[in-house]
């Protein structure tokens, strides 16, 4: 087995039996490449108590905005800082279609979900146009390679411009048209949900989706992203 980033041979490879059992899920990423990604550790530097953004204030400006807009805020779960290495990773993974890169963080993601208590996992949806353009769903692929079961029941009613091409102000003000079919509204009733996206920037996408799910009587919505 090779590192999906540098293509060097990995040590301590997973056996076929371990792979079938899902008992030894490992990152398909060598230690050198993995070290380029900076883990988020709120104990090492002052961060917003909600979104984990580096901030001098207890609650950052973005989260204050969401509080004023009746969003229920709780601590967000994210693994890595969106640094230069993560930006390059996302460019290759999302925008250049290198979907095998999802395996770089399989173990990291799997371990997070083992530590959380929940009823179901729901990925942030893509519009039909975005899915057709990209050829795969980047969040679902991250979850699949981490052996995390999920329900693709949240839908996006229309196509919106890429968040990566917007200013901060535009991202905060973007209205995301999420919806659930009636039968799926029954499925989430009084359930604890983990809502998953690949990157958390201003919180516009994931927090509006959270608000929608709570409005449809989900009991609790935990948010998670690979990067922040």
N, C-alpha and C positions, 0 to 999 in steps of 0.2 A: 504494500500500500504506500502511496506517495502523498506528500503534502500537496494540498490543492492550490497552494499559493506559489511555492518555489519549485515544486515537483521533485524535491529530494525524498529519498526513501525514509519512511518513518520507523522509529524504533518501537518495540512493544506493540506490534500489530495485533489487531483483534482477530481471533480465530473465527472460523465459519460458525461453529456451534454458539459462541458467545454472541455473534451477530444475530443469529436466529432467535436466541433467548432474550436479546436486548439487555443482557446483564452487564455488558462491558462496553457501553457506548463511549466512544472516544472522539475527540476532535481530530479531523483529518488535516491537521496543521502542525508543523514542527514547532519546537519550543522557540526557535529564533524568530520565526514569522509571528507566532502568537504573542511574543513579547513586544511587538510593535503596537499592540492595542492596549490602551490604558484603562484598567478597571476603574469603575466608579466606587470610591470609598468615602462616604460622608464624614468619616472619622478623621481623615487626613486634611481636609480643607472645608471651609464653611460653604455650605450649599443650602439652597431653598429646601425647606422641609417637605415640600410637596413634589416638585418636578425634578429635584436634584441638580438644578443648574447652579454653577458656581456663583455665589451671590453674597454680598456684604450684609444683606438684609435676611431676616428669618424667612420671609415670604417675598419672592421676587416680583418684579413688575408685571410679568406675564400672568402669574398666578393671581395677583391682585385683580387683574382685568377679568379673569374667569370667575373669581368670587363675586365681582360686581354683576356678572351676567348669570348668576344663579347656577353655577356649576359646583357640585359637591366635590371638594378636593380631598384627596388622601394621598399618602406617599406613593409615588410612582416607582416601579421596579425597572431598572435598566442595568445592563451589564457593563457597557463600555462607553467611554467618552467619544464624542464624534470628533476625533482628531484627524490629522492629515492621512494617516494610514487607513482609518475607517472610511474617510471620504473616498479614497482610491478604491477601497474594497467595494463600496456601494456603487461606484461608477461602473466597475467591471461586472459586478453581480447583477444589478438592476438594469442599467442602461445599455450594457454591452451583451447582456444575455448569458453570462457565464454562470449558469445555475448550479454547477457542481461546487461552487464556492460556499454554498450553504452548509456544507459538511464541515467547514472550518470551525464552527461553534456548536456542533451537535451535543457534545458532552456538557458544555457550559449551560446551554438552554435546558437540557434534560434535568440537570441538577436543580435548577431554579424551580421547575415545576414540581419536582419531588418534595420540595420544602413548603409549597403553598397548599392551602386547603380550598377546594373549589368543586363545583358541579360540572362545569363545562368551559371549554376554551373557544373563543370566537375570534377569528382574524379580521382585521380591518379589510373591507372589500375593495376590489378594483372595479372601475367602470368596465363595461364590455369592450369599449374602444381601447382602454389602457391594457386590458388583458390580451386583446388581439395584437396590439403593437408589441407588447413585451414577450408574449409567447408562453409565459408562466406567471404564477402568482408568487411573488417573492416571499411573502409572509407564510403562506401555506407550505412552501418548500422548506423554509427554515424549521417549521414545526414537524413536518414529515421526517426530515433527516435527523431530528432530535427524538423521534419516536413519541411525539406528543399528539394525542388524539384531539380533533377539533371538529367544530360544526360550522360549515360555511353557510350560515342562515341569514346573516346581515347583508343587505343589498344596498347598492348605490343607484339612486334613481336616474341620474344623468352624469355625463362626463364633465369634469372640471379641469382647469389648467393645472399642470404639475405644481406641487408645493415648492419644489426645488427651484422653480423659475420665478417665485414671487418674493416681494419684499416682506419684512417682518409684519408691517402694518397690513399688507394684503392678506397674509396668512391668518392673522388674528380675526379679520373681518369676513373671511370666506365662509359661506354657508354650505355645509355638506349635507346633501339630501339622502340621508340613510332611511331605510325602511325594512320591515319584516313582514312576511306573509302572515295571515291570520293564524294559521296552524303553528307557525314558529313562535308567535307571541305566546301561545299556550305553553310551548316548550320551555321558555325562559322564566315563566312565572315563579317568583320566589326562589330563584336559583342564584347561586354565587358564581359569577362569570369572570374569567380572565380574558380581557380584551387585548389583543396583540397587534403591534405594528412593528415595522423594522427600525424606524428612527422617530424619536420624539424631538421636535424642534420648539415650536411655540405651544404645542398641545392642542392646536385647533382641530385637527382631525380626530384624534383619539378621545378628547374630552367631549366633543359634540356627539360622538358615537356613544360614549358613556351616558351622557344625559338622555339620549334617545332610549337606550336600553332600560334605564331606570324609570323613564316615563311609561314604559310598557311592563312595569312591575317586576323587573329583576330585583332580587333581594339586595345584592351587592355587586359592584363591578370593580375589579382590580385591574389596573393597567400595567402593561409590560412592553418593553421594546428592547431590541438588541443594543441599540445605541441611543445616547442622549447628548 
